[in-house]
Amino acid sequence: MPMSNSSTLQILHETLHDVFGYSTFRGEQEVVVEHVVAGGDALVLMPTGGGKSLCYQLPALLREGVGIVVSPLIALMQDQVDALKQLGVRAAFLNSSQDADEAREISAQLMRGHLQIVYVAPERLLTSGFLALLEQIQEGAGIALFAIDEAHCVSQWGHDFRPEYRKLTVLHERFPDVPRIALTATADAPTRAEIVERLKLEDARQFVSSFDRPNIRYRVMLKASARQQLEAFLETEHANDAGIIYCLSRRKVEETAEWLKSRGWDALPYHAGLDASVRNQNQRRFLREEGVIMVATVAFGMGIDKPNVRFVAHLDLPKSMEGYYQETGRAGRDGLPANAWMTYGLSDVVSMRKMLDSGDAPEERKQVERQKLDALLGFCESTSCRHQTLLRYFGEQHAGNCGQCDNCLSPIDTWDATQAAQMALSCVYRTGQRFGVVHLIDVLLGKATPKVMQFSHENLSTFGIGKAISPAQWSSVYRQLVAGGYLISDIEAYGGLKLAESAKPVLKGESDVWLRRDAEVISTRKVSKAERGARAKDAYAEVVDDPLWLAMKAKRMELAREQGVPPYVIFHDSTLLEILNRKPESLTEMSQIAGVGQAKLERYGDAFLEVLEDVANGVV
């Protein structure tokens, strides 16, 4: 694309405004777009909701030919294409959900050079017939770029692994002059190195954005009565919001969804064991309706493009910090306030470690996964700012406390737990390093051994030495000792605890142990007004009952249903919020609202101006 730097920048900004409705780029979007427009390869690591799609969509519009986007998510291609069509972009998708006639028509449009962006599943792209079609297109209208979305699917060790992704090097081999841009929100260094190696992107420029999500408020609490804790959270802060609740097992997903439905919540299950038609139907409802809660395993979420997910809750521990970051990143993609809420207990730690230890991965890989789980436990038990802890894990420094996570709002007390730790560790050793927490606490409290057990520990030196500490406090001590790596859950002993190497200096009095002092857990705890007020962008929380807000959402839903698209494809919540705050009185003023490009202005401008006028005149 032979243009001077000044003319390139001008066209970039004009297209950004006229097509996408934005006056400025976010973060590194501009430099990424310039680099790809100029023909360079790129690896883009950007947090979920950070604007990755624009990094390939805009260059595809500015370079000659069609942009080919490789996406692993057939179910979501339709919504992505619908969103582009709303912007006036000539877009289409090719995947196995289409019949032969549809596929032929899309291929014909490709050959004629009619399409600007086409999404294709990796399985389809790698067929000899489609590769031959691409060669014909390259000789004719041309290929603007190849975008490889969700590039972490090349990683063999991730739960999103797709073997077809490893064959995408064929794009560089057969089309060496077409720029490639690989994109992912998965940030850890090993995955990044694997993407570079597997996709042959050694010469690509890497763009790594800040992984801070300042609009997400992180909260972690101890399990008391998890369902009641969850419902208290939903009632207090998310009575009518869309959200995702993650559970570890399929059974728990279904039981939790049924329980929520019985309590009046619009909740749906999603896991790999459900019939594909049920999964697709539930996903479609979640994307296209308001206020739906999806209860799911990690099978749900990759590529979810719903911007107004207001919360992500975890009823079980994720497997790693990467998993936690990726899953919580599905909340608040529109930049408005969102919650990441998690409840966990020692049983979660034991379950996760048993799953890791019993898996089929090589021992070297298991050790890496154990370290990742330990890092997540460290995050849970941390007494410092959640944002700082999360970013430190990804090698990024965060200046100052966030002021809105649980640890910042309610600073955690710590105490010198060296003596208690010595008692707890000694009890593990004296009982033979084979029992779980419940029995160990009974020994420390001096409770008689049940008659059904063949072991008697009443003559041990540790029997009854911990009566000064409550059972709940002992549970906290053991949980934190496991999280801190002083104790190991032994899978062969069905979750029994044994000493780690790091326990020895504690027992010898050579090392101190400081633990967080856990407050009393109240299962139905409500969030205070002060805490709710600490959420970012309070204006959003205050508009939920505003007549204009409700009227605009109703108009958006009406338009969405007429066209069979998700409501956010019409306008994001952030666009509606800006309309509410600025109250434009003309199409010219409406065109200055972020997210209102030329096509949407022509299509919806008058309808929303009419809503503004009706509400102002009391006609609702």
C-alpha positions as CSV (number, residue, x, y, z in Angstrom):
1,M,0.0,0.0,0.0
2,P,2.3,2.8,-1.2
3,M,1.4,5.8,0.9
4,S,3.3,8.4,2.8
5,N,3.3,8.2,6.6
6,S,1.0,11.3,6.9
7,S,-1.5,10.0,4.3
8,T,-1.5,6.6,5.9
9,L,-2.3,8.1,9.3
10,Q,-5.0,10.2,7.9
11,I,-6.7,7.3,6.2
12,L,-6.3,5.1,9.3
13,H,-8.1,7.7,11.4
14,E,-10.8,8.4,8.8
15,T,-11.6,4.7,8.5
16,L,-11.5,4.3,12.3
17,H,-14.2,7.0,12.7
18,D,-16.3,6.5,9.6
19,V,-16.5,2.7,9.8
20,F,-16.0,1.8,13.5
21,G,-17.2,5.1,15.0
22,Y,-14.2,5.9,17.2
23,S,-12.1,9.0,17.2
24,T,-9.0,7.5,18.8
25,F,-7.2,4.2,19.0
26,R,-6.7,2.3,22.3
27,G,-3.3,1.3,23.6
28,E,-1.1,-0.1,20.9
29,Q,-3.8,-0.6,18.3
30,E,-2.5,2.2,16.1
31,V,1.1,1.0,15.9
32,V,-0.1,-2.6,15.2
33,V,-2.4,-1.5,12.4
34,E,0.3,0.7,10.8
35,H,2.8,-2.2,11.0
36,V,0.3,-4.7,9.3
37,V,-0.9,-2.2,6.7
38,A,2.7,-1.8,5.7
39,G,3.0,-5.6,5.2
40,G,4.7,-6.7,8.4
41,D,4.0,-9.9,10.4
42,A,2.8,-9.4,14.0
43,L,2.1,-11.3,17.2
44,V,-0.4,-9.4,19.3
45,L,-0.9,-10.2,23.0
46,M,-3.7,-8.0,24.2
47,P,-6.1,-8.6,27.1
48,T,-9.6,-9.7,26.4
49,G,-11.7,-6.7,25.5
50,G,-8.5,-4.7,24.6
51,G,-9.5,-4.4,21.0
52,K,-7.7,-7.2,19.2
53,S,-10.2,-7.5,16.4
54,L,-9.6,-4.0,15.2
55,C,-5.9,-4.8,14.8
56,Y,-6.8,-7.1,11.8
57,Q,-10.1,-5.7,10.7
58,L,-8.9,-2.2,9.9
59,P,-5.8,-3.4,8.0
60,A,-8.0,-5.8,6.0
61,L,-10.1,-2.8,4.9
62,L,-7.0,-0.7,4.0
63,R,-4.9,-3.2,2.1
64,E,-5.9,-4.6,-1.3
65,G,-7.7,-7.8,-1.4
66,V,-9.7,-9.8,1.2
67,G,-8.7,-10.4,4.8
68,I,-8.8,-14.1,5.7
69,V,-9.4,-14.7,9.4
70,V,-8.8,-18.1,10.9
71,S,-11.1,-18.7,13.9
72,P,-11.7,-21.9,15.8
73,L,-15.2,-21.0,16.9
74,I,-17.8,-21.9,14.3
75,A,-20.7,-21.0,16.7
76,L,-19.5,-17.4,17.0
77,M,-18.5,-16.7,13.4
78,Q,-22.1,-15.7,12.5
79,D,-22.2,-13.0,15.3
80,Q,-18.8,-11.6,14.3
81,V,-19.9,-11.4,10.7
82,D,-23.2,-9.8,11.7
83,A,-21.3,-7.2,13.7
84,L,-19.2,-6.3,10.6
85,K,-22.2,-6.1,8.4
86,Q,-23.7,-3.6,10.8
87,L,-20.6,-1.5,10.2
88,G,-21.2,-1.7,6.4
89,V,-18.3,-4.1,5.9
90,R,-18.7,-6.9,3.2
91,A,-18.0,-9.9,5.4
92,A,-18.9,-13.6,5.3
93,F,-17.8,-16.9,6.9
94,L,-17.1,-20.4,5.7
95,N,-17.5,-23.4,7.9
96,S,-19.2,-26.8,8.2
97,S,-22.5,-25.3,9.3
98,Q,-23.3,-24.2,5.8
99,D,-24.7,-26.3,3.0
100,A,-23.0,-26.8,-0.3
101,D,-24.9,-24.0,-2.1
102,E,-24.1,-21.5,0.6
103,A,-20.4,-22.4,0.5
104,R,-20.3,-22.2,-3.3
105,E,-21.9,-18.7,-3.2
106,I,-19.3,-17.4,-0.7
107,S,-16.5,-18.9,-2.7
108,A,-17.9,-17.2,-5.8
109,Q,-18.0,-13.9,-4.0
110,L,-14.4,-14.4,-3.0
111,M,-13.4,-15.0,-6.5
112,R,-15.2,-11.9,-7.7
113,G,-13.3,-9.8,-5.1
114,H,-16.6,-8.8,-3.6
115,L,-15.8,-9.6,0.1
116,Q,-13.5,-7.6,2.4
117,I,-13.2,-10.0,5.3
118,V,-13.9,-13.7,5.5
119,Y,-13.8,-15.9,8.6
120,V,-12.9,-19.5,8.1
121,A,-12.4,-22.5,10.4
122,P,-8.9,-24.0,10.4
123,E,-10.2,-27.4,9.2
124,R,-11.8,-25.7,6.1
125,L,-8.8,-23.6,5.4
126,L,-6.4,-26.5,5.4
127,T,-8.2,-28.5,2.7
128,S,-6.5,-28.8,-0.6
129,G,-9.5,-27.3,-2.4
130,F,-9.6,-24.1,-0.2
131,L,-5.9,-23.6,-0.5
132,A,-6.2,-23.8,-4.2
133,L,-9.0,-21.3,-4.1
134,L,-6.8,-18.9,-2.1
135,E,-4.1,-19.2,-4.7
136,Q,-6.6,-18.2,-7.4
137,I,-7.8,-15.3,-5.2
138,Q,-4.2,-14.1,-4.7
139,E,-3.6,-14.1,-8.4
140,G,-6.8,-12.1,-8.9
141,A,-8.3,-9.7,-6.3
142,G,-5.5,-10.5,-3.9
143,I,-5.3,-11.5,-0.2
144,A,-4.9,-8.5,2.2
145,L,-3.7,-10.5,5.2
146,F,-4.1,-13.7,7.2
147,A,-5.3,-13.2,10.8
148,I,-4.9,-16.2,13.1
149,D,-7.2,-15.5,16.1
150,E,-6.9,-17.4,19.4
151,A,-3.3,-18.2,18.4
152,H,-2.7,-20.0,21.8
153,C,-4.7,-22.9,20.3
154,V,-1.3,-24.1,19.0
155,S,-0.2,-24.9,22.6
156,Q,-0.4,-28.7,23.2
157,W,-0.8,-28.2,26.9
158,G,-3.7,-25.7,26.9
159,H,-7.3,-26.8,27.2
160,D,-8.0,-24.9,23.9
161,F,-5.5,-27.0,21.9
162,R,-6.4,-27.5,18.3
163,P,-4.0,-29.7,16.3
164,E,-5.1,-28.0,13.0
165,Y,-3.4,-24.8,14.3
166,R,0.0,-26.4,14.0
167,K,-0.5,-26.9,10.3
168,L,-1.1,-23.2,9.7
169,T,2.6,-22.7,8.7
170,V,1.3,-23.6,5.3
171,L,0.1,-20.0,4.9
172,H,3.6,-18.6,5.1
173,E,5.0,-21.4,2.9
174,R,2.5,-20.9,0.1
175,F,1.8,-17.1,0.5
176,P,5.1,-15.7,1.7
177,D,4.2,-12.1,0.7
178,V,0.9,-12.0,2.6
179,P,1.3,-10.5,6.1
180,R,0.2,-12.6,9.0
181,I,-1.1,-11.4,12.4
182,A,-1.5,-13.8,15.2
183,L,-3.6,-12.7,18.2
184,T,-4.2,-14.0,21.7
185,A,-5.1,-12.9,25.2
186,T,-3.1,-15.7,26.9
187,A,0.0,-14.0,28.2
188,D,2.5,-16.4,29.8
189,A,6.0,-16.6,28.2
190,P,6.0,-20.4,27.5
191,T,2.8,-20.1,25.4
192,R,4.1,-17.0,23.6
193,A,7.3,-18.9,22.7
194,E,5.3,-21.9,21.5
195,I,3.1,-19.6,19.2
196,V,6.3,-18.1,17.7
197,E,7.8,-21.6,17.1
198,R,4.7,-23.4,15.8
199,L,3.5,-20.7,13.5
200,K,7.0,-19.7,12.3
201,L,6.7,-16.1,13.5
202,E,10.3,-15.7,14.5
203,D,10.6,-12.5,12.4
204,A,7.2,-11.1,13.4
205,R,7.1,-8.0,15.5
206,Q,5.7,-8.6,18.9
207,F,3.2,-6.2,20.5
208,V,2.5,-6.9,24.2
209,S,0.0,-4.6,25.8
210,S,-0.6,-4.1,29.5
211,F,-2.6,-6.9,31.0
212,D,-4.3,-4.7,33.6
213,R,-8.1,-4.7,33.5
214,P,-8.8,-1.7,35.8
215,N,-12.5,-2.0,35.4
216,I,-12.6,-5.5,36.9
217,R,-13.0,-5.7,40.6
218,Y,-11.4,-8.9,42.0
219,R,-12.8,-10.6,45.1
220,V,-11.8,-14.0,46.7
221,M,-13.6,-15.4,49.7
222,L,-13.5,-18.6,51.7
223,K,-16.1,-21.2,51.1
224,A,-18.7,-21.4,53.8
225,S,-22.0,-22.2,52.0
226,A,-21.0,-21.5,48.4
227,R,-24.5,-21.4,46.9
228,Q,-25.7,-18.9,49.6
229,Q,-22.6,-16.8,49.2
230,L,-23.1,-16.8,45.4
231,E,-26.8,-15.8,45.7
232,A,-25.9,-13.0,48.1
233,F,-23.4,-11.7,45.6
234,L,-25.9,-11.9,42.7
235,E,-28.7,-10.3,44.7
236,T,-26.6,-7.4,46.0
237,E,-24.8,-6.5,42.8
238,H,-26.1,-8.3,39.7
239,A,-29.9,-8.8,40.0
240,N,-30.5,-8.3,36.2
241,D,-27.1,-8.8,34.7
242,A,-25.5,-11.3,32.3
243,G,-22.7,-13.3,33.8
244,I,-20.7,-16.6,33.7
245,I,-20.4,-19.0,36.6
246,Y,-17.5,-21.5,36.3
247,C,-17.6,-24.9,38.0
248,L,-15.0,-27.7,37.8
249,S,-17.3,-30.6,37.0
250,R,-20.2,-31.2,34.5
251,R,-22.4,-32.5,37.4
252,K,-21.8,-29.4,39.4
253,V,-22.6,-27.2,36.4
254,E,-26.0,-28.9,35.9
255,E,-26.8,-28.9,39.7
256,T,-25.9,-25.2,40.1
257,A,-27.9,-24.2,37.0
258,E,-30.9,-26.1,38.2
259,W,-30.6,-24.6,41.7
260,L,-30.4,-21.1,40.4
261,K,-33.4,-21.6,38.1
262,S,-35.3,-22.9,41.2
263,R,-34.4,-19.6,42.9
264,G,-35.8,-17.5,40.0
265,W,-32.6,-16.8,38.1
266,D,-32.4,-17.2,34.3
267,A,-29.5,-19.7,34.3
268,L,-28.4,-22.2,31.7
269,P,-25.8,-25.0,31.8
270,Y,-23.0,-25.5,29.3
271,H,-20.4,-28.3,29.2
272,A,-18.9,-30.6,26.6
273,G,-21.1,-33.5,27.7
274,L,-24.3,-31.8,26.6
275,D,-25.8,-32.5,23.2
276,A,-24.4,-30.0,20.6
277,S,-27.8,-28.6,19.8
278,V,-28.4,-27.9,23.5
279,R,-25.0,-26.2,23.8
280,N,-25.6,-24.1,20.7
281,Q,-29.1,-23.1,21.8
282,N,-27.9,-22.1,25.3
283,Q,-25.0,-20.1,23.9
284,R,-27.3,-18.4,21.5
285,R,-29.6,-17.3,24.3
286,F,-26.7,-16.1,26.3
287,L,-25.4,-14.0,23.5
288,R,-28.7,-12.6,22.2
289,E,-30.7,-12.0,25.3
290,E,-30.2,-9.8,28.3
291,G,-29.6,-10.9,31.9
292,V,-28.9,-14.6,31.1
293,I,-26.4,-16.4,33.4
294,M,-24.3,-19.2,31.9
295,V,-23.1,-21.9,34.4
296,A,-20.3,-23.7,32.7
297,T,-17.1,-25.6,32.6
298,V,-14.0,-24.1,30.9
299,A,-15.5,-25.6,27.7
300,F,-17.4,-22.3,27.4
301,G,-15.9,-18.9,26.9
302,M,-13.1,-18.8,24.3
303,G,-13.9,-16.1,21.8
304,I,-17.1,-15.0,23.6
305,D,-17.7,-11.5,22.2
306,K,-20.5,-10.4,24.5
307,P,-19.2,-7.0,25.8
308,N,-21.7,-6.5,28.7
309,V,-20.9,-9.6,30.8
310,R,-21.0,-7.9,34.2
311,F,-19.6,-10.7,36.3
312,V,-17.6,-13.9,36.2
313,A,-17.9,-16.1,39.3
314,H,-15.8,-19.2,40.1
315,L,-17.3,-21.8,42.5
316,D,-14.2,-23.9,42.1
317,L,-10.5,-23.0,41.6
318,P,-9.3,-22.7,38.0
319,K,-6.2,-24.6,37.1
320,S,-3.8,-21.7,36.8
321,M,-3.3,-17.9,36.9
322,E,-3.5,-18.0,33.1
323,G,-6.8,-19.8,33.2
324,Y,-8.1,-17.4,35.9
325,Y,-7.0,-14.4,33.9
326,Q,-8.5,-15.6,30.7
327,E,-11.8,-16.6,32.3
328,T,-12.3,-13.4,34.4
329,G,-11.3,-11.4,31.3
330,R,-14.7,-12.3,29.8
331,A,-16.3,-9.8,32.1
332,G,-16.5,-6.1,31.3
333,R,-15.2,-6.2,27.7
334,D,-16.9,-2.9,27.1
335,G,-14.7,-1.2,29.7
336,L,-17.6,-0.7,32.2
337,P,-17.4,-2.0,35.8
338,A,-17.4,-5.7,36.2
339,N,-16.8,-8.2,39.0
340,A,-14.5,-11.2,39.2
341,W,-15.8,-13.2,42.3
342,M,-14.4,-16.5,43.5
343,T,-15.0,-18.7,46.5
344,Y,-12.6,-21.5,47.4
345,G,-11.5,-23.8,50.2
346,L,-8.9,-26.5,51.0
347,S,-11.0,-29.2,49.3
348,D,-10.5,-27.3,46.0
349,V,-6.8,-27.3,46.5
350,V,-6.8,-31.0,47.1
351,S,-9.1,-31.8,44.2
352,M,-7.0,-29.7,41.7
353,R,-3.7,-31.4,42.8
354,K,-5.3,-34.8,42.6
355,M,-6.4,-34.0,39.0
356,L,-3.0,-32.8,38.0
357,D,-1.2,-35.8,39.6
358,S,-3.5,-38.4,38.1
359,G,-3.3,-36.9,34.5
360,D,-1.4,-38.4,31.6
361,A,1.0,-35.5,31.1
362,P,4.8,-36.1,31.5
363,E,6.2,-35.5,34.9
364,E,8.1,-32.4,33.7
365,R,4.8,-30.9,32.5
366,K,3.0,-31.8,35.7
367,Q,5.6,-29.9,37.7
368,V,5.0,-26.8,35.6
369,E,1.2,-27.2,36.1
370,R,1.7,-27.6,39.9
371,Q,3.7,-24.4,39.9
372,K,1.0,-22.6,38.1
373,L,-1.6,-23.8,40.5
374,D,0.6,-22.8,43.4
375,A,0.8,-19.3,41.9
376,L,-3.0,-19.1,41.8
377,L,-3.2,-20.2,45.4
378,G,-0.7,-17.5,46.3
379,F,-3.0,-15.0,44.6
380,C,-6.0,-16.3,46.6
381,E,-4.1,-16.1,49.9
382,S,-2.4,-12.8,49.1
383,T,-2.8,-9.8,51.4
384,S,-1.8,-7.2,48.8
385,C,-3.7,-5.6,45.9
386,R,-5.1,-8.2,43.6
387,H,-4.3,-6.2,40.5
388,Q,-0.6,-5.9,41.6
389,T,-0.4,-9.6,42.4
390,L,-1.9,-10.6,39.1
391,L,0.3,-8.3,37.0
392,R,3.5,-9.3,38.8
393,Y,2.8,-12.9,37.8
394,F,2.9,-11.8,34.1
395,G,6.1,-9.8,34.6
396,E,4.4,-6.4,34.7
397,Q,4.7,-3.8,37.5
398,H,1.5,-2.0,38.6
399,A,2.0,1.5,40.1
400,G,0.0,1.8,43.3
401,N,-3.0,-0.1,44.7
402,C,-6.2,-0.4,42.7
403,G,-8.3,0.8,45.5
404,Q,-11.3,-1.4,44.6
405,C,-10.3,-5.1,45.1
406,D,-11.2,-6.9,48.3
407,N,-7.8,-6.5,49.8
408,C,-7.6,-2.8,49.1
409,L,-11.1,-2.1,50.4
410,S,-10.7,-4.3,53.5
411,P,-7.0,-4.7,54.2
412,I,-6.1,-8.2,55.6
413,D,-4.5,-8.6,59.0
414,T,-1.5,-10.9,59.3
415,W,-0.2,-12.7,62.3
416,D,2.9,-14.5,63.4
417,A,1.8,-18.1,62.9
418,T,5.1,-19.7,63.4
419,Q,4.1,-21.6,66.5
420,A,0.7,-22.7,65.1
421,A,2.5,-23.8,61.9
422,Q,4.9,-25.9,63.9
423,M,2.0,-27.6,65.7
424,A,0.2,-28.2,62.5
425,L,3.2,-29.6,60.7
426,S,4.3,-31.7,63.6
427,C,0.8,-33.2,63.8
428,V,1.1,-34.2,60.1
429,Y,4.5,-35.9,60.9
430,R,3.4,-37.6,64.1
431,T,0.3,-39.1,62.6
432,G,2.3,-40.7,59.7
433,Q,1.7,-38.2,56.9
434,R,-1.4,-39.9,55.7
435,F,-4.4,-38.1,57.1
436,G,-6.5,-35.3,55.8
437,V,-7.3,-32.0,57.5
438,V,-10.4,-33.0,59.4
439,H,-8.6,-35.8,61.3
440,L,-5.5,-33.6,61.9
441,I,-7.6,-30.9,63.5
442,D,-9.4,-33.4,65.7
443,V,-6.0,-34.6,66.9
444,L,-4.9,-31.0,67.7
445,L,-8.1,-30.3,69.5
446,G,-7.9,-33.5,71.5
447,K,-11.0,-35.2,70.1
448,A,-11.2,-38.9,70.6
449,T,-10.4,-41.1,67.6
450,P,-13.7,-42.6,66.2
451,K,-14.1,-46.3,67.0
452,V,-14.4,-47.2,63.3
453,M,-10.8,-46.1,62.7
454,Q,-8.0,-48.5,63.3
455,F,-5.6,-45.7,64.4
456,S,-5.4,-44.3,67.9
457,H,-3.6,-41.0,68.2
458,E,-4.5,-40.1,71.8
459,N,-1.0,-40.9,73.1
460,L,0.8,-38.6,70.5
461,S,2.6,-35.5,71.7
462,T,0.4,-33.4,69.4
463,F,-2.9,-34.7,70.8
464,G,-4.8,-31.8,72.3
465,I,-2.0,-29.2,72.0
466,G,-4.1,-26.9,69.8
467,K,-7.2,-26.3,71.9
468,A,-6.5,-22.6,72.1
469,I,-7.2,-22.2,68.4
470,S,-10.7,-22.8,67.0
471,P,-11.4,-25.4,64.3
472,A,-12.1,-22.7,61.7
473,Q,-8.7,-21.1,62.5
474,W,-7.0,-24.5,62.2
475,S,-8.6,-25.0,58.8
476,S,-7.3,-21.6,57.7
477,V,-3.8,-22.5,59.0
478,Y,-3.8,-25.8,57.0
479,R,-5.2,-24.2,53.9
480,Q,-2.5,-21.5,53.9
481,L,0.3,-24.0,54.6
482,V,-0.9,-26.0,51.6
483,A,-1.1,-22.9,49.5
484,G,2.4,-21.8,50.8
485,G,3.9,-25.1,49.7
486,Y,4.7,-26.4,53.3
487,L,2.4,-29.3,52.9
488,I,1.6,-31.6,49.9
489,S,-1.6,-33.4,49.2
490,D,-0.8,-37.1,48.6
491,I,-3.0,-38.6,45.9
492,E,-2.2,-42.1,46.9
493,A,-3.4,-41.3,50.4
494,Y,-6.7,-39.9,49.1
495,G,-5.9,-36.3,49.9
496,G,-3.8,-37.0,53.0
497,L,-1.2,-34.4,53.8
498,K,2.6,-34.9,53.9
499,L,5.5,-32.5,54.6
500,A,7.2,-30.6,51.8
501,E,10.9,-29.8,52.0
502,S,10.1,-26.2,53.0
503,A,8.5,-27.5,56.2
504,K,11.8,-28.6,57.7
505,P,13.3,-25.2,58.5
506,V,9.9,-24.2,60.1
507,L,9.9,-27.3,62.4
508,K,13.5,-26.6,63.3
509,G,12.7,-23.0,64.3
510,E,14.9,-21.6,61.5
511,S,12.1,-19.9,59.6
512,D,9.1,-17.8,60.6
513,V,5.6,-18.2,59.1
514,W,3.2,-15.2,58.8
515,L,-0.3,-16.0,57.6
516,R,-3.4,-13.9,56.8
517,R,-5.9,-13.6,59.7
518,D,-9.2,-14.6,58.2
519,A,-12.2,-12.8,59.3
520,E,-15.3,-14.7,60.3
521,V,-17.0,-15.9,57.1
522,I,-20.7,-14.9,56.9
523,S,-22.3,-16.9,54.0
524,T,-24.9,-14.2,53.2
525,R,-22.7,-11.2,53.6
526,K,-23.9,-8.1,51.7
527,V,-21.6,-5.7,50.1
528,S,-21.6,-2.3,51.9
529,K,-22.6,0.9,50.2
530,A,-19.0,2.1,50.6
531,E,-17.7,-0.9,48.7
532,R,-20.3,-0.6,46.0
533,G,-19.3,3.1,45.7
534,A,-15.7,2.1,45.1
535,R,-16.5,0.5,41.8
536,A,-15.0,2.2,38.8
537,K,-17.3,4.5,36.7
538,D,-20.0,4.9,39.3
539,A,-22.2,6.5,36.6
540,Y,-23.0,3.1,35.1
541,A,-24.2,1.7,38.4
542,E,-26.5,4.7,38.9
543,V,-28.3,4.5,35.5
544,V,-29.8,1.0,35.7
545,D,-33.3,2.4,36.6
546,D,-33.1,5.6,34.5
547,P,-36.1,5.8,32.2
548,L,-33.9,6.8,29.3
549,W,-31.5,3.9,29.9
550,L,-34.4,1.4,30.0
551,A,-36.0,3.0,26.9
552,M,-32.8,2.8,24.9
553,K,-32.2,-0.8,25.9
554,A,-35.7,-1.7,24.9
555,K,-35.2,0.0,21.5
556,R,-31.9,-1.9,21.0
557,M,-33.6,-5.2,21.9
558,E,-36.4,-4.5,19.4
559,L,-34.0,-3.7,16.6
560,A,-31.8,-6.8,17.4
561,R,-34.8,-9.1,17.3
562,E,-36.0,-7.7,14.0
563,Q,-32.6,-8.5,12.5
564,G,-31.8,-11.7,14.4
565,V,-28.6,-10.4,15.9
566,P,-27.3,-9.9,19.5
567,P,-28.3,-6.5,21.1
568,Y,-24.6,-5.5,21.5
569,V,-24.2,-5.7,17.7
570,I,-26.5,-2.7,17.4
571,F,-24.7,-0.6,20.1
572,H,-22.6,-1.5,23.1
573,D,-23.7,-0.5,26.6
574,S,-20.8,2.0,26.6
575,T,-22.3,3.7,23.5
576,L,-25.7,3.8,25.1
577,L,-24.2,5.2,28.3
578,E,-22.5,8.0,26.3
579,I,-25.8,8.8,24.5
580,L,-27.5,9.0,27.9
581,N,-24.9,11.3,29.3
582,R,-24.5,13.6,26.3
583,K,-28.1,13.5,25.0
584,P,-27.4,14.4,21.3
585,E,-30.0,16.4,19.6
586,S,-29.0,15.8,15.9
587,L,-27.4,13.2,13.7
588,T,-24.3,15.4,13.6
589,E,-24.0,15.3,17.4
590,M,-24.9,11.6,17.4
591,S,-22.0,10.9,15.0
592,Q,-19.6,12.1,17.7
593,I,-20.6,9.3,20.0
594,A,-18.0,6.5,20.3
595,G,-19.2,3.4,18.5
596,V,-21.5,5.3,16.1
597,G,-19.9,4.9,12.6
598,Q,-21.5,6.1,9.4
599,A,-23.4,2.9,8.6
600,K,-24.9,2.7,12.1
601,L,-25.7,6.5,12.1
602,E,-27.7,6.1,8.9
603,R,-29.4,2.9,10.2
604,Y,-30.2,3.8,13.8
605,G,-29.5,7.5,14.4
606,D,-33.1,8.7,13.9
607,A,-34.6,5.8,16.0
608,F,-32.5,6.7,19.0
609,L,-33.0,10.4,18.6
610,E,-36.7,9.7,18.7
611,V,-36.3,7.7,21.9
612,L,-34.4,10.7,23.5
613,E,-37.2,13.0,22.4
614,D,-40.0,10.7,23.7
615,V,-38.4,10.3,27.1
616,A,-37.7,14.1,27.4
617,N,-41.4,14.7,26.6
618,G,-42.6,12.0,29.1
619,V,-43.7,9.6,26.3
620,V,-42.3,6.2,27.4
